[in-house]
Amino acid sequence: MPRVAAALLGAALAFLTAAPLPAGRALPASAGAAETAGLPGNVLIADAGNNRIIEVTPDRRIVWEFPRPGDLAPGQSFIDPDDAFYTPGGRTIITNEEDHETITIVDYATRKIVWQYGHPGRPGSAPGYLHTPDDAYQLPDGRIVVADIKNCRILVLDPPPARHIQKQFGVTRDCRASTAFPGHFLYPNGDTPLANGHLLITEIGTRTAAELDPLTGRLLYHVPLPVAYPSDTQLTRAGDYLVADYSRPGKVVIVTRAGRTVWSYGPARGPGRLDHPSLAVELPNGNILLNDDFNHRVVVLSRATKRILWQYGVTGVRGRAPGYLNTPDGVDVKPAGFGR
């Protein structure tokens, strides 16, 4: 998610220096039953501030964690997992360590790093280097896509074990708005794969989402996003655009291709107020799963009532013990059959 890229926008800096929320309480274990919230499986959480990834059941039990003591080989590090997604094929998890300038693939069964791209802690733009990588996904054909924010480009990498850039969209370090300068990007922070093989690009600098045809490199359209800091736009089943506003107070909105808002959530105060949410995804029943970064929680919002139905983490309180998170920055829902 776009925490480092916030330094590129003056308005975002004000949000990042805001005072923390007061201590809160987690929902009781009996609240927000999975069948009510609509969670179809376990939830994968990139617990960035704790330098770990955890998998949590709908009844809030941690059943998988990386790294545990002994998981990292000598010389390996794992810092600031900004996103974490289950990969096609059901055997690995891909994560981008945004502040650590790397993409990492972890074997789910062995909890071992099996592939990396980038030089840990060393930003750059030459082959093999990244600068603030965000939203790393593995495609069904094995290729890796990533939004390389501060290099203002989208990269497509050959399937592992190779570490070769197959395609690039955008001009390295030539950061200009795609709305005015075709072939360029102004700080892209999302590259969500779509069912048609295209990529849904979120561009911080233009506050738009755009569908990229990776065969031609053309952007097919731009969707205006009515938020201060757009983060990781997703396509809903109805064909609309779901985006989190990485601000305080934050918002989650759904808009049409024309930019008309058809649903929104963003209380200005109270326990439901969001603080820099960075990824929202639609569940099968239409509810919204999202990570509320600076509130240190992951929640499910009712689409119908706009109430929090399920929560993991204690609102406004960072921690590492069971039931606590520290700046969770990415979520995913476990597909059926994964890891078997």
N, C-alpha and C positions, 0 to 999 in steps of 0.2 A: 504494500500500500504506500501512499505518497508522503510518508513522514519527512524524508530527507528533501524531497522536492518542494516542500513547503518553504524552504529557505529561498526559493526562487521567486516567490510572490510576496510582496509586502503585506498584503492583507492576511495571508496565512500565518505570517510570523506573529501577528497579534494574537491569533487563536492559540498558537503553540505556547505562548508565555502566560496564558490565562491561569488564574489560581485554580487548584484542584477542587473537586467537589467534596463536600463533607462526607464523613463515613456513612455507609448505608448498610442495609441488610440484604442477604440473599433470600430468594423465595424459599419457603419450606419445601422439604422433599415431596410432600404430598400435592403441592400446587402444580398446576400446569401439566397434567398427565400427558404422556406422549401422544395418545390418541386424540386429545384435544388440540394440542399444539400442531400436530400433523407431521412430526418428525418421522420419516420413513426408515431411519437407521441411525447409526452412531454419527456423532459430529466430530470432525477433525478440526482442531484449533491450533493455529500458529500463535503460540504464547510468546510473543516476541521479547517482552521484557524479562522473561525467565529463560530465554535462549533454549527453548524446547518446543516440541510438537506433542500434543496429547490427543488421544481419541477418547471421547466421553460418550457413555450410553445415554439414552433418553431419560433414564432414572439417575443420571449424574454420577456414574461411577467411571473412574479412569481405568481403561482396559488396555491401553497401549501408550507408550511414551518413548520419545527419543530426544536426546541421548540419555541412556542410563549409564551409571558408572561402568566403564569397560567397553562401551559401544564405539567410542572413537579410537582410532588407531594412533600410535605415537605420531605427533606432528600435525594431526588433524584438529580442526576447530569447528565449532558450530555456534554462530553468533547472529542474533537478530533474524530469526525466520519470519519473513514479512508476509508470506502466503504459504499455504500448503494445500496441495490437491492430490487426490487419488489419481493414478495414471491408468490409461486403458490397459487391459490385460490382467489387472487385479493383483499385481505383485510388488509394486513400488509406490513411493510417494515422492512428488517433486516439490521443492521449495526454493524460493529465492531469498537469499540473505542480503536484504537491500543495503544496509549499512556496511556489510562485509564484502560486497561487490562480487558475489558468487551465486551460481545456481547449483543445487545439490539434489541428487536422487538417492533415496534411502530404500534399501530392501526391507519390505514390511516384515518378513519372517525372521530375518537375521539381525535386523536393526543395524546394518552396516552401510556406510556410504559406498555406493557402487559407481558413482560418476559425478564429476564436478566440472564446471566451466567458470572461468574467471580466476583472478589472483586474490586470495583472501586479504581484505584490508587495503588493497591497492587499486584505486580507480584508474581507469584508462580508456582509450578508444582504439588502440591497436588490436589486431587479431589476438583473441584469447583474453581480452580485457573487457570489463563492463564498468559503467558508472551509474549507480543507483538502479539496479535491475528490479523490475516489478512484474508481477503476474506471469510467472513462468509456468507454462503448460506443456504437457506432452500430447502430441496429436496421435490419432489412431495408427498412423503409419510410422510412429516412432520419433518423428522430428520434434524438436523443441522450439517453442516460440516464446519470446520475452520482449517486454517493453523496456528499453534501455533509456531511462528517463533523461538523464542529464546529457547523454549523447544524442538525444532527440531522434531516436531511430527505433524501428521494430526489427528484430533479428529472427531469422529462421535458421536453426542449426540442424546439421545432419543427425540422424539417429545415433545415439551412443552405441559403441564406445568412441565414435569419432567426436572431434571437437572442432568442426569446420563450419564456418558461416556459409550456408547454402544461398540465402537471399537476404537482402537488406532493403528496408523501406524507410525513406527519410535520408537526409544528408547528415553525416556524422558531424556533430557539434555546430551545425548551421541551423540554429533553432528559429524557425519562422512558421507562422500560422498556416496550417494546411488549407484554411478557407481562402487565403489570399495568394499563397504560393504553392501550387500543386507540386507534390513530390517531397514536401517538407513536413515536419511536425514541430509543434511548440510544446515540449514536455509531455509526451504520451505516457500515461500510467496504467493503461488497460489494453489488453489484446485478447479478449474472450473468444475462443473458437465457437463458430456457429455450425449448425447441422449441415449447411450447404457448402462447408469447406472454407468459407470466408472468415475473416476476423473482425470483431467489433472493437474498434479503437476508441479509447477515451483520451481526449487531449485536454490537459489542464489549462493550457494557455488560451484556448479558444472557447472553453466550456461547451464542448460539443462531443457527440459520439458519431462515429462514421464507420460504415461498412467497407472493409478493404477486400478487394478481389486479389488474392495472392498470385494469381496467374498473370494478371496484367499490371498489378501495382496501382490500379485506379481506386479512388474512393468513390463509391457509388452514390452517396448522399451524406449530408451532415444533419444531425439531430441537435437542435439547440437545447441545452440543459439548464433549467432555471434554478441553479444552485451556485453558491460562491466558489466551491472547490469540488469539482466532480471527481468521483473515485470509482473506477472499475464497473462500468455500465454492463448490465446483463439484459438479455432479451427474454421477455416473458413468453409464456405459452400463447398468449393472445396477440403477440407480435408488437407489444409496446416495450418501452425502455425503462428499466429499473436502475436507479443510480443513488449512491450515498453521497451526502454532502459532508465532506471532511472539515467540519467547522464546529464551533461551540456558541450557541446550541446548534447541534447538527440536525439534519433532515434525511428522510428517505422519500424519494418521489418516483412516481411512474408517469411517463409522458408518452404521447403519441409521436410518430415520426415528424409531425409538424411542430412538436414542442409543447403541445397543449397538455397541461397537468390533469391526469385522470384520478390520481390518488396521491396522498401525501401524509407524512407523519413527521411532526417536529415540534413538540411542546417546548415553550420558552422557559419553563420552570417545572419544579416538582420531580418526583422519582422517575418519571418517564422521559425526562429530558436527555437527549443524546449529547455525547461529548466526543467529537471527532470520529464518527462511525466511518468505516472505510470499505466495507463490502457488504452488500445486501443481496440475497438470492431468494428466489421464489421456490417454495415447497410445493409438492404435488397438490395439496389442497388449497393453494393460493396464499397461505400465510407467508410471512417474510422472516427468514433467518438472517441475522446480522451480527457483526462484531462491533461493539461500542467501545472503541479503543481506550480512551482516557477515563471511562467509567469502569474499566477492568472487568467487563462482562460480555457474554454472548447471550442474545435473547431471541425469542420468537415472538413476533408481533402478529396479532389477529388482523387480518385484512378487513374483516367486517366491523369489529368494534374498536380497533386501534389500541387494544390493551396488550400488555406483556403477558403471554401465556406460559412462558418457560424461560428460565434464566440459569446460566452457569456463571459463577463469579459473584462477588459481593460488591454492590454498587459503590463506587468511589474508593474502594479499599484494595490496594495491590497486595498480592501474596503468592506463595507457592504451595502451601498446604492443600490437600484435597478440598475442592470447593472454591478455590481462589485462582485468580489469574493476574497477570501483570502486562498490561497493554496488549491484549489479544489483537492481532492484526490481519487475521485471515481465517476463513471457515470453509468447510466442504462437508457434504453429506455422503456417507459411505454407501457405495453402490452394492446392490445385492450380489453376493458371491465373491466379494473382494477378499483376497487373502486365503482363499481355499485352494 
